[in-house]
Amino acid sequence: MLLLPKPPTTAKLFLTGAVVGPLVDSLHNQVLLQYEVLPIQITIPQPPAASFFSSDAAAAAAADPIVCTSWLIPPLLGVAYVVLGGILPRIMENVIVVPMQRVFNSQGNDVKAKPTSQQLQTRAIIAVATTALIIKLSELLQTQSLPLLPDGSYPDSEQSLAIMLFAALGQWLLLDGTPAALLAASITSIGGPLSELPFVASGFWQYIPSAADYLPLASLPNSGGGLLDSLAKAVLGDGYNDLALSSITGPCYFAVTMDSIALGRWFDAQDEEDEI
């Protein structure tokens, strides 16, 4: 039982996560958070003549960054793609799904044809593209750029989260449909945002007030010296109850897990072909 991807797959996942990950992530960063350490902002230069005649709204739009990230993000996403696309799905498949199939005798007798490397490549490309669309959707919902409701009103935060969850589950259903991927992506949709708390607490980045609608540790008692309180204070500091994230990022983590898994499967198939 191999729970770790082979070195070639690991290297490809890390490189893809470090290069493609920040670019996709930038599709919504500018409306969600602000990087405080080693920030990167790339804007489209506006010609002097155009800026002279343009309206204030157009000038403001031109000044918005097309890439908003930090030099910290490429290595972090490189590691994340290895974990999400190479390690976590193997754990879900070999430790949870396969044993449960054996217990309930639900493995079935039908043998499905194994996808070719070309088919897996196509799925991986579509997975990355749909993840980018889902992340862009989060930006449009956050900025209330799409009146998606029947009455023409803008979705509130709970409705936006429901729309994002529907989109993420649709991506899984259309491109994957396996229990292992669903488990891996569901766990990541919860644990992914929580993994940002140490970075927020340390001041590496912070969510802007209009997006910070999720206080994951607000219910923990910040007194009494209990085990959870002591552990949270040791890792996150005394003000851990007030650390705020954006709830809309959960489905984004789900989608990123899906494209990481699709890429990992494609890279595994490439490695198998190279060994023949």
DRENPA-3360 file (N, C-alpha, C; in nm, 2 decimals, always signed):
BEGIN
1 = MLLLPKPP = +0.09/-0.12/+0.00/+0.00/+0.00/+0.00/+0.09/+0.12/+0.00 ~ +0.09/+0.20/-0.11/+0.17/+0.32/-0.12/+0.09/+0.44/-0.09 ~ +0.12/+0.51/+0.01/+0.04/+0.63/+0.05/+0.11/+0.76/+0.01 ~ +0.23/+0.74/-0.05/+0.31/+0.86/-0.10/+0.32/+0.85/-0.25 ~ +0.31/+0.96/-0.32/+0.33/+0.95/-0.47/+0.48/+0.93/-0.50 ~ +0.51/+0.88/-0.62/+0.65/+0.86/-0.66/+0.72/+1.00/-0.68 ~ +0.85/+1.00/-0.67/+0.92/+1.13/-0.68/+0.89/+1.21/-0.80 ~ +0.88/+1.15/-0.92/+0.84/+1.23/-1.04/+0.70/+1.30/-1.03;
9 = TTAKLFLT = +0.61/+1.23/-0.97/+0.47/+1.28/-0.95/+0.48/+1.39/-0.85 ~ +0.55/+1.37/-0.74/+0.57/+1.47/-0.64/+0.63/+1.60/-0.69 ~ +0.73/+1.59/-0.77/+0.80/+1.70/-0.83/+0.71/+1.78/-0.92 ~ +0.63/+1.71/-1.00/+0.54/+1.77/-1.10/+0.42/+1.84/-1.02 ~ +0.37/+1.78/-0.92/+0.27/+1.84/-0.84/+0.32/+1.97/-0.77 ~ +0.44/+1.96/-0.72/+0.49/+2.08/-0.65/+0.51/+2.19/-0.75 ~ +0.57/+2.16/-0.86/+0.59/+2.27/-0.96/+0.46/+2.33/-1.01 ~ +0.37/+2.24/-1.04/+0.24/+2.29/-1.09/+0.17/+2.38/-0.98;
17 = GAVVGPLV = +0.17/+2.33/-0.86/+0.11/+2.41/-0.75/+0.18/+2.54/-0.73 ~ +0.31/+2.54/-0.74/+0.39/+2.67/-0.72/+0.37/+2.77/-0.83 ~ +0.34/+2.72/-0.95/+0.33/+2.81/-1.07/+0.19/+2.84/-1.10 ~ +0.10/+2.74/-1.12/-0.04/+2.76/-1.16/-0.12/+2.80/-1.04 ~ -0.09/+2.74/-0.92/-0.17/+2.77/-0.80/-0.19/+2.92/-0.77 ~ -0.08/+3.00/-0.76/-0.09/+3.14/-0.73/-0.17/+3.22/-0.84 ~ -0.15/+3.18/-0.96/-0.22/+3.25/-1.07/-0.37/+3.23/-1.06 ~ -0.42/+3.11/-1.03/-0.56/+3.08/-1.01/-0.61/+3.15/-0.89;
25 = DSLHNQVL = -0.53/+3.14/-0.78/-0.57/+3.20/-0.65/-0.58/+3.35/-0.66 ~ -0.51/+3.41/-0.75/-0.52/+3.56/-0.77/-0.65/+3.60/-0.83 ~ -0.73/+3.51/-0.88/-0.86/+3.55/-0.94/-0.96/+3.61/-0.84 ~ -0.93/+3.58/-0.71/-1.02/+3.64/-0.61/-0.95/+3.70/-0.49 ~ -0.82/+3.69/-0.49/-0.75/+3.75/-0.37/-0.77/+3.89/-0.34 ~ -0.78/+3.97/-0.45/-0.78/+4.12/-0.43/-0.91/+4.16/-0.36 ~ -1.02/+4.08/-0.36/-1.14/+4.12/-0.29/-1.16/+4.04/-0.16 ~ -1.06/+3.96/-0.12/-1.08/+3.88/+0.00/-0.97/+3.92/+0.11;
33 = LQYEVLPI = -0.85/+3.93/+0.07/-0.75/+3.95/+0.17/-0.64/+4.05/+0.13 ~ -0.55/+4.08/+0.22/-0.44/+4.17/+0.20/-0.31/+4.10/+0.25 ~ -0.21/+4.09/+0.17/-0.09/+4.03/+0.21/+0.00/+4.14/+0.27 ~ +0.06/+4.10/+0.39/+0.14/+4.19/+0.46/+0.29/+4.16/+0.45 ~ +0.32/+4.04/+0.41/+0.46/+4.00/+0.40/+0.49/+3.96/+0.26 ~ +0.60/+4.02/+0.20/+0.64/+3.99/+0.07/+0.53/+3.99/-0.04 ~ +0.45/+4.10/-0.04/+0.33/+4.10/-0.13/+0.38/+4.12/-0.28 ~ +0.29/+4.07/-0.37/+0.31/+4.08/-0.51/+0.18/+4.14/-0.57;
41 = QITIPQPP = +0.19/+4.25/-0.64/+0.08/+4.31/-0.70/+0.12/+4.35/-0.84 ~ +0.05/+4.30/-0.94/+0.07/+4.34/-1.08/-0.05/+4.40/-1.14 ~ -0.04/+4.52/-1.18/-0.16/+4.59/-1.24/-0.13/+4.62/-1.39 ~ -0.24/+4.64/-1.46/-0.23/+4.68/-1.61/-0.20/+4.83/-1.62 ~ -0.08/+4.86/-1.67/-0.05/+5.01/-1.69/-0.16/+5.08/-1.77 ~ -0.20/+5.19/-1.73/-0.29/+5.27/-1.81/-0.22/+5.38/-1.88 ~ -0.24/+5.39/-2.02/-0.17/+5.50/-2.09/-0.21/+5.64/-2.04 ~ -0.12/+5.73/-2.04/-0.15/+5.87/-1.99/-0.27/+5.93/-2.05;
49 = AASFFSSD = -0.28/+5.92/-2.18/-0.40/+5.98/-2.25/-0.53/+5.91/-2.21 ~ -0.53/+5.78/-2.19/-0.65/+5.71/-2.15/-0.69/+5.75/-2.01 ~ -0.59/+5.77/-1.92/-0.62/+5.81/-1.78/-0.67/+5.95/-1.78 ~ -0.63/+6.04/-1.87/-0.68/+6.17/-1.87/-0.83/+6.18/-1.91 ~ -0.87/+6.10/-2.00/-1.01/+6.11/-2.05/-1.10/+6.01/-1.98 ~ -1.04/+5.91/-1.91/-1.13/+5.81/-1.85/-1.20/+5.86/-1.73 ~ -1.31/+5.79/-1.69/-1.39/+5.83/-1.57/-1.31/+5.77/-1.45 ~ -1.36/+5.82/-1.33/-1.30/+5.77/-1.21/-1.32/+5.62/-1.19;
57 = AAAAAAAD = -1.44/+5.57/-1.23/-1.47/+5.43/-1.21/-1.38/+5.35/-1.30 ~ -1.36/+5.39/-1.43/-1.27/+5.32/-1.52/-1.12/+5.33/-1.47 ~ -1.08/+5.44/-1.42/-0.95/+5.45/-1.37/-0.93/+5.36/-1.25 ~ -1.03/+5.35/-1.16/-1.02/+5.26/-1.05/-1.01/+5.12/-1.09 ~ -1.09/+5.08/-1.19/-1.08/+4.94/-1.24/-0.95/+4.91/-1.30 ~ -0.89/+5.01/-1.37/-0.76/+4.98/-1.43/-0.65/+4.97/-1.33 ~ -0.67/+5.03/-1.21/-0.57/+5.02/-1.11/-0.58/+4.90/-1.02 ~ -0.69/+4.82/-1.04/-0.70/+4.70/-0.96/-0.59/+4.60/-1.01;
65 = PIVCTSWL = -0.53/+4.53/-0.92/-0.42/+4.43/-0.96/-0.48/+4.31/-1.03 ~ -0.42/+4.26/-1.13/-0.46/+4.14/-1.20/-0.39/+4.02/-1.13 ~ -0.28/+4.04/-1.06/-0.22/+3.94/-0.98/-0.20/+4.00/-0.84 ~ -0.26/+3.93/-0.74/-0.24/+3.97/-0.60/-0.21/+3.85/-0.52 ~ -0.08/+3.84/-0.48/-0.03/+3.73/-0.41/+0.09/+3.77/-0.32 ~ +0.16/+3.67/-0.28/+0.28/+3.69/-0.20/+0.39/+3.59/-0.24 ~ +0.51/+3.63/-0.22/+0.62/+3.53/-0.25/+0.62/+3.41/-0.15 ~ +0.53/+3.42/-0.05/+0.52/+3.30/+0.04/+0.43/+3.20/-0.02;
73 = IPPLLGVA = +0.34/+3.24/-0.12/+0.24/+3.15/-0.16/+0.29/+3.04/-0.26 ~ +0.38/+3.06/-0.35/+0.42/+2.95/-0.44/+0.47/+2.83/-0.36 ~ +0.57/+2.84/-0.27/+0.61/+2.72/-0.20/+0.49/+2.66/-0.12 ~ +0.41/+2.74/-0.06/+0.30/+2.68/+0.02/+0.20/+2.61/-0.07 ~ +0.17/+2.66/-0.18/+0.08/+2.59/-0.27/+0.15/+2.47/-0.34 ~ +0.28/+2.48/-0.36/+0.35/+2.36/-0.41/+0.34/+2.24/-0.31 ~ +0.36/+2.27/-0.18/+0.34/+2.16/-0.08/+0.19/+2.12/-0.08 ~ +0.10/+2.22/-0.09/-0.04/+2.18/-0.08/-0.08/+2.09/-0.19;
81 = YVVLGGIL = -0.04/+2.11/-0.31/-0.07/+2.03/-0.43/-0.02/+1.89/-0.41 ~ +0.10/+1.87/-0.35/+0.15/+1.74/-0.32/+0.07/+1.67/-0.22 ~ +0.02/+1.74/-0.12/-0.06/+1.67/-0.02/-0.20/+1.64/-0.07 ~ -0.26/+1.74/-0.14/-0.40/+1.73/-0.18/-0.41/+1.64/-0.30 ~ -0.31/+1.64/-0.39/-0.32/+1.56/-0.51/-0.25/+1.43/-0.51 ~ -0.16/+1.41/-0.41/-0.08/+1.29/-0.41/-0.09/+1.21/-0.29 ~ -0.10/+1.27/-0.17/-0.10/+1.20/-0.04/-0.25/+1.17/+0.01 ~ -0.33/+1.28/+0.02/-0.46/+1.27/+0.08/-0.55/+1.17/+0.00;
89 = PRIMENVI = -0.56/+1.18/-0.13/-0.65/+1.08/-0.20/-0.60/+0.94/-0.18 ~ -0.47/+0.91/-0.17/-0.43/+0.78/-0.15/-0.47/+0.73/-0.01 ~ -0.46/+0.82/+0.09/-0.51/+0.78/+0.22/-0.66/+0.75/+0.23 ~ -0.73/+0.84/+0.16/-0.88/+0.82/+0.16/-0.91/+0.69/+0.09 ~ -0.85/+0.66/-0.02/-0.88/+0.54/-0.10/-0.83/+0.41/-0.03 ~ -0.71/+0.41/+0.02/-0.65/+0.28/+0.08/-0.69/+0.26/+0.23 ~ -0.71/+0.37/+0.30/-0.74/+0.35/+0.44/-0.89/+0.35/+0.47 ~ -0.97/+0.42/+0.39/-1.11/+0.43/+0.42/-1.20/+0.36/+0.32;
97 = VVPMQRVF = -1.19/+0.40/+0.19/-1.28/+0.35/+0.09/-1.27/+0.20/+0.07 ~ -1.15/+0.16/+0.04/-1.13/+0.02/+0.01/-1.17/-0.07/+0.13 ~ -1.12/-0.04/+0.25/-1.16/-0.13/+0.36/-1.32/-0.13/+0.38 ~ -1.38/-0.01/+0.36/-1.53/-0.01/+0.37/-1.60/-0.09/+0.27 ~ -1.54/-0.09/+0.15/-1.60/-0.17/+0.04/-1.58/-0.32/+0.07 ~ -1.47/-0.36/+0.13/-1.45/-0.50/+0.17/-1.55/-0.54/+0.28 ~ -1.57/-0.45/+0.38/-1.66/-0.48/+0.49/-1.80/-0.50/+0.44 ~ -1.85/-0.41/+0.35/-1.99/-0.42/+0.30/-2.00/-0.50/+0.17;
105 = NSQGNDVK = -1.89/-0.55/+0.13/-1.89/-0.64/+0.01/-1.95/-0.56/-0.11 ~ -1.91/-0.44/-0.12/-1.97/-0.35/-0.23/-1.87/-0.32/-0.34 ~ -1.77/-0.40/-0.35/-1.66/-0.37/-0.45/-1.72/-0.39/-0.59 ~ -1.81/-0.49/-0.61/-1.86/-0.51/-0.74/-1.78/-0.60/-0.82 ~ -1.84/-0.66/-0.93/-1.76/-0.74/-1.02/-1.73/-0.68/-1.15 ~ -1.78/-0.56/-1.17/-1.75/-0.49/-1.30/-1.61/-0.42/-1.29 ~ -1.54/-0.45/-1.39/-1.40/-0.39/-1.40/-1.41/-0.28/-1.50 ~ -1.39/-0.16/-1.46/-1.39/-0.04/-1.54/-1.26/-0.03/-1.62;
113 = AKPTSQQL = -1.27/+0.02/-1.74/-1.15/+0.04/-1.82/-1.07/+0.15/-1.76 ~ -0.94/+0.13/-1.75/-0.85/+0.23/-1.69/-0.83/+0.35/-1.79 ~ -0.85/+0.47/-1.75/-0.83/+0.59/-1.84/-0.69/+0.59/-1.89 ~ -0.68/+0.63/-2.02/-0.55/+0.65/-2.08/-0.49/+0.78/-2.02 ~ -0.36/+0.79/-2.05/-0.29/+0.92/-2.01/-0.34/+1.04/-2.08 ~ -0.39/+1.02/-2.20/-0.44/+1.14/-2.28/-0.58/+1.18/-2.22 ~ -0.66/+1.08/-2.18/-0.79/+1.11/-2.11/-0.77/+1.18/-1.98 ~ -0.67/+1.13/-1.90/-0.64/+1.19/-1.77/-0.58/+1.33/-1.79;
121 = QTRAIIAV = -0.51/+1.36/-1.90/-0.46/+1.49/-1.93/-0.57/+1.59/-1.95 ~ -0.67/+1.54/-2.03/-0.78/+1.62/-2.07/-0.86/+1.66/-1.94 ~ -0.89/+1.55/-1.86/-0.96/+1.58/-1.73/-0.88/+1.68/-1.64 ~ -0.75/+1.67/-1.64/-0.67/+1.76/-1.55/-0.69/+1.90/-1.60 ~ -0.68/+1.92/-1.73/-0.69/+2.05/-1.79/-0.83/+2.11/-1.76 ~ -0.93/+2.03/-1.78/-1.07/+2.08/-1.75/-1.08/+2.11/-1.60 ~ -1.02/+2.02/-1.52/-1.03/+2.04/-1.37/-0.97/+2.18/-1.33 ~ -0.85/+2.21/-1.39/-0.79/+2.34/-1.35/-0.87/+2.45/-1.40;
129 = ATTALIIK = -0.93/+2.44/-1.53/-1.01/+2.54/-1.58/-1.14/+2.57/-1.50 ~ -1.20/+2.46/-1.46/-1.33/+2.48/-1.38/-1.30/+2.53/-1.24 ~ -1.18/+2.49/-1.19/-1.14/+2.55/-1.06/-1.12/+2.70/-1.07 ~ -1.06/+2.74/-1.18/-1.04/+2.88/-1.20/-1.18/+2.95/-1.21 ~ -1.27/+2.89/-1.28/-1.41/+2.95/-1.29/-1.48/+2.96/-1.16 ~ -1.46/+2.85/-1.08/-1.52/+2.86/-0.94/-1.46/+2.97/-0.86 ~ -1.33/+2.98/-0.86/-1.27/+3.09/-0.78/-1.31/+3.22/-0.84 ~ -1.32/+3.24/-0.97/-1.37/+3.36/-1.03/-1.51/+3.39/-0.98;
137 = LSELLQTQ = -1.59/+3.28/-0.97/-1.73/+3.30/-0.93/-1.73/+3.35/-0.78 ~ -1.64/+3.31/-0.70/-1.63/+3.36/-0.56/-1.60/+3.51/-0.56 ~ -1.52/+3.55/-0.66/-1.49/+3.70/-0.66/-1.61/+3.78/-0.71 ~ -1.69/+3.72/-0.80/-1.81/+3.79/-0.85/-1.91/+3.80/-0.74 ~ -1.93/+3.69/-0.67/-2.02/+3.69/-0.56/-1.98/+3.78/-0.45 ~ -1.85/+3.79/-0.42/-1.80/+3.87/-0.31/-1.82/+4.02/-0.34 ~ -1.80/+4.06/-0.47/-1.82/+4.20/-0.51/-1.96/+4.23/-0.56 ~ -2.05/+4.13/-0.55/-2.19/+4.14/-0.59/-2.20/+4.19/-0.73;
145 = SLPLLPDG = -2.13/+4.13/-0.82/-2.13/+4.16/-0.96/-2.23/+4.09/-1.04 ~ -2.29/+3.98/-0.98/-2.39/+3.90/-1.05/-2.52/+3.90/-0.97 ~ -2.63/+3.96/-1.02/-2.76/+3.94/-0.95/-2.82/+3.81/-0.99 ~ -2.78/+3.70/-0.91/-2.82/+3.57/-0.95/-2.95/+3.52/-0.90 ~ -3.01/+3.60/-0.81/-3.14/+3.55/-0.75/-3.26/+3.59/-0.84 ~ -3.37/+3.51/-0.84/-3.48/+3.54/-0.93/-3.54/+3.68/-0.92 ~ -3.53/+3.74/-0.80/-3.59/+3.87/-0.78/-3.49/+3.98/-0.82 ~ -3.37/+3.94/-0.87/-3.28/+4.04/-0.91/-3.19/+4.09/-0.80;
153 = SYPDSEQS = -3.21/+4.04/-0.67/-3.12/+4.09/-0.56/-2.99/+4.02/-0.56 ~ -2.90/+4.07/-0.48/-2.77/+4.01/-0.47/-2.77/+3.90/-0.36 ~ -2.70/+3.79/-0.38/-2.70/+3.69/-0.27/-2.63/+3.74/-0.15 ~ -2.68/+3.70/-0.03/-2.60/+3.73/+0.09/-2.49/+3.63/+0.11 ~ -2.42/+3.63/+0.22/-2.31/+3.55/+0.24/-2.35/+3.40/+0.25 ~ -2.46/+3.37/+0.31/-2.51/+3.23/+0.32/-2.55/+3.18/+0.18 ~ -2.62/+3.26/+0.11/-2.66/+3.22/-0.03/-2.54/+3.20/-0.12 ~ -2.44/+3.29/-0.11/-2.32/+3.28/-0.19/-2.25/+3.15/-0.15;
161 = LAIMLFAA = -2.24/+3.12/-0.03/-2.18/+2.99/+0.01/-2.25/+2.87/-0.05 ~ -2.38/+2.88/-0.05/-2.46/+2.77/-0.11/-2.44/+2.76/-0.26 ~ -2.43/+2.87/-0.33/-2.40/+2.87/-0.47/-2.26/+2.81/-0.50 ~ -2.16/+2.85/-0.41/-2.03/+2.79/-0.43/-2.02/+2.64/-0.40 ~ -2.09/+2.60/-0.30/-2.09/+2.46/-0.27/-2.16/+2.38/-0.38 ~ -2.26/+2.43/-0.44/-2.33/+2.36/-0.55/-2.23/+2.35/-0.67 ~ -2.16/+2.46/-0.70/-2.06/+2.46/-0.81/-1.95/+2.36/-0.79 ~ -1.90/+2.36/-0.66/-1.79/+2.26/-0.63/-1.83/+2.12/-0.64;
169 = LGQWLLLD = -1.95/+2.09/-0.59/-2.00/+1.95/-0.59/-2.03/+1.91/-0.74 ~ -2.08/+2.01/-0.82/-2.10/+1.98/-0.96/-1.97/+1.94/-1.03 ~ -1.86/+2.01/-1.00/-1.73/+1.98/-1.05/-1.69/+1.84/-1.02 ~ -1.71/+1.80/-0.89/-1.67/+1.66/-0.85/-1.76/+1.56/-0.93 ~ -1.89/+1.59/-0.94/-1.98/+1.49/-1.00/-1.95/+1.47/-1.15 ~ -1.91/+1.58/-1.22/-1.89/+1.58/-1.36/-1.75/+1.52/-1.40 ~ -1.65/+1.55/-1.32/-1.52/+1.52/-1.36/-1.46/+1.40/-1.28 ~ -1.51/+1.36/-1.17/-1.45/+1.26/-1.09/-1.56/+1.15/-1.04;
177 = GTPAALLA = -1.63/+1.19/-0.94/-1.74/+1.10/-0.89/-1.69/+0.99/-0.80 ~ -1.57/+0.99/-0.76/-1.52/+0.88/-0.67/-1.53/+0.92/-0.53 ~ -1.56/+0.82/-0.44/-1.58/+0.85/-0.29/-1.45/+0.91/-0.24 ~ -1.33/+0.86/-0.28/-1.20/+0.91/-0.22/-1.18/+1.05/-0.25 ~ -1.21/+1.10/-0.37/-1.20/+1.24/-0.40/-1.30/+1.32/-0.33 ~ -1.42/+1.28/-0.31/-1.52/+1.35/-0.23/-1.48/+1.37/-0.09 ~ -1.43/+1.26/-0.03/-1.38/+1.27/+0.11/-1.26/+1.36/+0.12 ~ -1.16/+1.35/+0.03/-1.05/+1.44/+0.04/-1.08/+1.58/+0.02;
185 = ASITSIGG = -1.17/+1.61/-0.07/-1.21/+1.75/-0.10/-1.29/+1.81/+0.02 ~ -1.38/+1.72/+0.07/-1.47/+1.77/+0.18/-1.38/+1.80/+0.31 ~ -1.29/+1.71/+0.34/-1.20/+1.74/+0.45/-1.12/+1.87/+0.43 ~ -1.07/+1.89/+0.31/-0.99/+2.00/+0.28/-1.07/+2.13/+0.28 ~ -1.20/+2.12/+0.24/-1.29/+2.24/+0.25/-1.30/+2.30/+0.39 ~ -1.29/+2.21/+0.49/-1.30/+2.25/+0.63/-1.16/+2.28/+0.68 ~ -1.07/+2.19/+0.66/-0.93/+2.21/+0.72/-0.85/+2.31/+0.65 ~ -0.87/+2.33/+0.51/-0.79/+2.43/+0.44/-0.80/+2.57/+0.50;
193 = PLSELPFV = -0.92/+2.62/+0.52/-0.93/+2.76/+0.58/-0.87/+2.76/+0.72 ~ -0.89/+2.65/+0.80/-0.83/+2.65/+0.93/-0.68/+2.66/+0.93 ~ -0.62/+2.60/+0.82/-0.48/+2.60/+0.81/-0.42/+2.74/+0.79 ~ -0.50/+2.83/+0.76/-0.46/+2.97/+0.74/-0.45/+3.05/+0.87 ~ -0.51/+3.00/+0.97/-0.52/+3.07/+1.10/-0.38/+3.11/+1.15 ~ -0.28/+3.02/+1.15/-0.15/+3.06/+1.20/-0.09/+3.17/+1.12 ~ -0.11/+3.18/+0.99/-0.06/+3.28/+0.91/-0.13/+3.41/+0.93 ~ -0.26/+3.41/+0.96/-0.34/+3.53/+0.99/-0.29/+3.58/+1.13;
201 = ASGFWQYI = -0.28/+3.49/+1.22/-0.24/+3.53/+1.36/-0.10/+3.59/+1.36 ~ -0.01/+3.54/+1.27/+0.13/+3.59/+1.27/+0.14/+3.72/+1.18 ~ +0.03/+3.76/+1.12/+0.04/+3.88/+1.04/+0.09/+3.87/+0.90 ~ +0.09/+3.75/+0.85/+0.14/+3.73/+0.71/+0.04/+3.78/+0.61 ~ -0.09/+3.76/+0.64/-0.20/+3.82/+0.56/-0.32/+3.83/+0.65 ~ -0.42/+3.91/+0.61/-0.54/+3.92/+0.68/-0.66/+3.94/+0.58 ~ -0.78/+3.90/+0.62/-0.89/+3.91/+0.54/-0.95/+4.05/+0.56 ~ -0.99/+4.11/+0.45/-1.05/+4.25/+0.46/-1.18/+4.24/+0.53;
209 = PSAADYLP = -1.23/+4.35/+0.60/-1.35/+4.34/+0.68/-1.47/+4.30/+0.60 ~ -1.49/+4.34/+0.47/-1.61/+4.30/+0.40/-1.61/+4.15/+0.36 ~ -1.50/+4.08/+0.37/-1.50/+3.94/+0.34/-1.49/+3.85/+0.46 ~ -1.44/+3.91/+0.58/-1.41/+3.83/+0.70/-1.54/+3.80/+0.77 ~ -1.62/+3.70/+0.73/-1.74/+3.67/+0.79/-1.74/+3.53/+0.87 ~ -1.63/+3.48/+0.89/-1.62/+3.35/+0.95/-1.52/+3.35/+1.06 ~ -1.56/+3.33/+1.19/-1.48/+3.32/+1.31/-1.48/+3.18/+1.36 ~ -1.39/+3.10/+1.31/-1.39/+2.95/+1.33/-1.37/+2.92/+1.48;
217 = LASLPNSG = -1.30/+3.00/+1.56/-1.27/+2.97/+1.69/-1.34/+3.05/+1.79 ~ -1.45/+3.12/+1.75/-1.52/+3.22/+1.84/-1.59/+3.14/+1.95 ~ -1.63/+3.02/+1.93/-1.70/+2.95/+2.03/-1.61/+2.88/+2.14 ~ -1.48/+2.88/+2.11/-1.39/+2.82/+2.22/-1.38/+2.92/+2.33 ~ -1.39/+2.87/+2.46/-1.37/+2.95/+2.57/-1.23/+3.01/+2.59 ~ -1.21/+3.14/+2.58/-1.08/+3.20/+2.59/-1.05/+3.23/+2.73 ~ -1.07/+3.13/+2.82/-1.03/+3.15/+2.96/-1.04/+3.01/+3.03 ~ -0.99/+3.00/+3.15/-1.00/+2.88/+3.22/-0.88/+2.79/+3.21;
225 = GGLLDSLA = -0.80/+2.81/+3.11/-0.68/+2.73/+3.10/-0.70/+2.59/+3.06 ~ -0.81/+2.56/+2.99/-0.83/+2.43/+2.94/-0.73/+2.39/+2.84 ~ -0.74/+2.26/+2.80/-0.64/+2.21/+2.71/-0.65/+2.28/+2.57 ~ -0.78/+2.29/+2.52/-0.79/+2.36/+2.39/-0.76/+2.50/+2.40 ~ -0.79/+2.57/+2.50/-0.76/+2.71/+2.52/-0.61/+2.73/+2.52 ~ -0.54/+2.65/+2.60/-0.39/+2.66/+2.61/-0.32/+2.63/+2.48 ~ -0.37/+2.53/+2.41/-0.31/+2.49/+2.28/-0.34/+2.60/+2.18 ~ -0.46/+2.66/+2.17/-0.49/+2.76/+2.08/-0.41/+2.89/+2.11;
233 = KAVLGDGY = -0.39/+2.92/+2.23/-0.31/+3.04/+2.27/-0.16/+3.02/+2.24 ~ -0.11/+2.89/+2.25/+0.03/+2.87/+2.22/+0.05/+2.88/+2.07 ~ -0.04/+2.84/+1.99/-0.02/+2.84/+1.85/-0.06/+2.97/+1.78 ~ -0.17/+3.03/+1.83/-0.24/+3.15/+1.76/-0.23/+3.27/+1.85 ~ -0.20/+3.27/+1.97/-0.20/+3.39/+2.05/-0.33/+3.41/+2.13 ~ -0.33/+3.51/+2.22/-0.44/+3.53/+2.31/-0.57/+3.56/+2.24 ~ -0.56/+3.63/+2.12/-0.68/+3.68/+2.05/-0.73/+3.58/+1.95 ~ -0.71/+3.45/+1.97/-0.75/+3.35/+1.86/-0.90/+3.36/+1.84;
241 = NDLALSSI = -0.98/+3.40/+1.94/-1.13/+3.40/+1.91/-1.17/+3.50/+1.80 ~ -1.09/+3.60/+1.78/-1.12/+3.71/+1.69/-1.06/+3.69/+1.55 ~ -0.99/+3.58/+1.53/-0.93/+3.56/+1.40/-1.04/+3.53/+1.30 ~ -1.04/+3.61/+1.19/-1.15/+3.60/+1.09/-1.10/+3.55/+0.96 ~ -1.18/+3.47/+0.90/-1.16/+3.42/+0.76/-1.28/+3.45/+0.68 ~ -1.28/+3.40/+0.55/-1.39/+3.41/+0.47/-1.46/+3.28/+0.44 ~ -1.59/+3.26/+0.47/-1.65/+3.14/+0.45/-1.66/+3.09/+0.31 ~ -1.65/+3.18/+0.22/-1.66/+3.15/+0.08/-1.53/+3.07/+0.02;
249 = TGPCYFAV = -1.43/+3.07/+0.11/-1.31/+3.00/+0.06/-1.32/+2.85/+0.08 ~ -1.41/+2.80/+0.16/-1.42/+2.66/+0.18/-1.45/+2.58/+0.05 ~ -1.55/+2.62/-0.03/-1.57/+2.55/-0.16/-1.45/+2.57/-0.26 ~ -1.38/+2.69/-0.24/-1.26/+2.71/-0.33/-1.15/+2.60/-0.30 ~ -1.13/+2.57/-0.17/-1.04/+2.47/-0.13/-1.09/+2.33/-0.19 ~ -1.22/+2.31/-0.18/-1.28/+2.18/-0.24/-1.24/+2.17/-0.39 ~ -1.25/+2.28/-0.46/-1.22/+2.28/-0.61/-1.07/+2.26/-0.63 ~ -0.99/+2.33/-0.55/-0.85/+2.31/-0.57/-0.80/+2.17/-0.54;
257 = TMDSIALG = -0.87/+2.10/-0.45/-0.84/+1.96/-0.42/-0.87/+1.88/-0.54 ~ -0.99/+1.91/-0.61/-1.03/+1.83/-0.72/-0.93/+1.84/-0.84 ~ -0.88/+1.96/-0.86/-0.78/+1.97/-0.97/-0.64/+1.92/-0.93 ~ -0.61/+1.92/-0.81/-0.49/+1.86/-0.76/-0.49/+1.71/-0.78 ~ -0.61/+1.65/-0.75/-0.62/+1.50/-0.77/-0.62/+1.47/-0.91 ~ -0.68/+1.55/-1.00/-0.68/+1.52/-1.14/-0.54/+1.53/-1.20 ~ -0.47/+1.63/-1.15/-0.33/+1.64/-1.20/-0.24/+1.53/-1.15 ~ -0.26/+1.49/-1.02/-0.19/+1.37/-0.96/-0.21/+1.25/-1.04;
265 = RWFDAQDE = -0.33/+1.22/-1.08/-0.36/+1.10/-1.16/-0.30/+1.10/-1.29 ~ -0.30/+1.22/-1.36/-0.23/+1.23/-1.49/-0.08/+1.21/-1.47 ~ -0.02/+1.27/-1.37/+0.12/+1.26/-1.36/+0.16/+1.11/-1.32 ~ +0.07/+1.04/-1.24/+0.10/+0.90/-1.21/+0.10/+0.82/-1.34 ~ +0.00/+0.85/-1.43/-0.01/+0.78/-1.56/+0.12/+0.80/-1.64 ~ +0.17/+0.92/-1.64/+0.29/+0.96/-1.72/+0.41/+0.88/-1.66 ~ +0.42/+0.87/-1.53/+0.52/+0.79/-1.47/+0.52/+0.64/-1.51 ~ +0.39/+0.59/-1.51/+0.38/+0.45/-1.55/+0.42/+0.42/-1.69;
273 = EDEI = +0.39/+0.52/-1.78/+0.43/+0.50/-1.92/+0.58/+0.51/-1.93 ~ +0.64/+0.60/-1.85/+0.79/+0.61/-1.86/+0.86/+0.49/-1.81 ~ +0.79/+0.41/-1.72/+0.86/+0.29/-1.67/+0.85/+0.17/-1.76 ~ +0.75/+0.18/-1.86/+0.74/+0.07/-1.95/+0.85/+0.06/-2.06;
% end
